[in-house]
Amino acid sequence: LKGRGALESMGLKLKKGDVQKEDADVSSNLLELAAKIQGAIPGFDYFSGFNDKYHQESDTSKHPKGMAADFTVKEKPYIL
């Protein structure tokens, strides 16, 4: 799967800007996990990075391999 539009077509909430490089792949397993995260994490806000331009600079990151995603929550989590 490639490009921001493909991620949005799956219903994933993305921040504005660089989230997915247009010609970069993302693992289908990661996409399945992302959908679960979005639906299950309380206060989920958006995904801020998949295989984006920012992470292309790293030799150790899993992002350039399409195996990592970053996301944010609306409020700081707390433990009951």
C-alpha positions as a Python dict, from the first residue, in 0.01 Angstrom:
ca = {
    (1, 'L'): (0, 0, 0),
    (2, 'K'): (143, 335, -93),
    (3, 'G'): (63, 701, -32),
    (4, 'R'): (-138, 912, 207),
    (5, 'G'): (-457, 868, 4),
    (6, 'A'): (-440, 491, 49),
    (7, 'L'): (-414, 531, 427),
    (8, 'E'): (-703, 777, 433),
    (9, 'S'): (-914, 545, 217),
    (10, 'M'): (-879, 287, 496),
    (11, 'G'): (-1036, 537, 736),
    (12, 'L'): (-715, 608, 927),
    (13, 'K'): (-699, 949, 1092),
    (14, 'L'): (-381, 1129, 988),
    (15, 'K'): (-222, 1458, 1094),
    (16, 'K'): (-176, 1720, 826),
    (17, 'G'): (159, 1717, 653),
    (18, 'D'): (424, 1449, 610),
    (19, 'V'): (277, 1119, 734),
    (20, 'Q'): (340, 885, 441),
    (21, 'K'): (585, 933, 155),
    (22, 'E'): (395, 886, -173),
    (23, 'D'): (611, 607, -313),
    (24, 'A'): (685, 429, 16),
    (25, 'D'): (538, 95, 122),
    (26, 'V'): (365, 8, 450),
    (27, 'S'): (329, -348, 579),
    (28, 'S'): (-24, -488, 553),
    (29, 'N'): (22, -624, 907),
    (30, 'L'): (100, -273, 1031),
    (31, 'L'): (-212, -137, 861),
    (32, 'E'): (-423, -402, 1032),
    (33, 'L'): (-266, -309, 1366),
    (34, 'A'): (-317, 64, 1298),
    (35, 'A'): (-690, 11, 1245),
    (36, 'K'): (-708, -178, 1576),
    (37, 'I'): (-511, 93, 1758),
    (38, 'Q'): (-737, 366, 1622),
    (39, 'G'): (-1046, 180, 1739),
    (40, 'A'): (-919, 60, 2077),
    (41, 'I'): (-692, 326, 2231),
    (42, 'P'): (-893, 562, 2454),
    (43, 'G'): (-847, 922, 2342),
    (44, 'F'): (-679, 826, 2012),
    (45, 'D'): (-621, 1144, 1809),
    (46, 'Y'): (-429, 1068, 1487),
    (47, 'F'): (-134, 892, 1328),
    (48, 'S'): (162, 1125, 1289),
    (49, 'G'): (405, 905, 1096),
    (50, 'F'): (420, 587, 894),
    (51, 'N'): (684, 555, 620),
    (52, 'D'): (730, 931, 597),
    (53, 'K'): (1011, 1153, 466),
    (54, 'Y'): (1129, 1238, 819),
    (55, 'H'): (1206, 876, 905),
    (56, 'Q'): (1389, 809, 576),
    (57, 'E'): (1703, 960, 732),
    (58, 'S'): (1731, 690, 1001),
    (59, 'D'): (1938, 375, 965),
    (60, 'T'): (1780, 210, 1270),
    (61, 'S'): (1412, 305, 1240),
    (62, 'K'): (1153, 50, 1125),
    (63, 'H'): (959, 331, 953),
    (64, 'P'): (1156, 318, 622),
    (65, 'K'): (1076, -54, 606),
    (66, 'G'): (703, 16, 648),
    (67, 'M'): (706, -158, 987),
    (68, 'A'): (636, 130, 1231),
    (69, 'A'): (382, 403, 1298),
    (70, 'D'): (358, 692, 1542),
    (71, 'F'): (31, 814, 1691),
    (72, 'T'): (-93, 1063, 1948),
    (73, 'V'): (-370, 1069, 2205),
    (74, 'K'): (-581, 1374, 2292),
    (75, 'E'): (-502, 1372, 2664),
    (76, 'K'): (-225, 1234, 2881),
    (77, 'P'): (-316, 875, 2975),
    (78, 'Y'): (-376, 796, 3339),
    (79, 'I'): (-388, 480, 3545),
    (80, 'L'): (-697, 399, 3753),
}
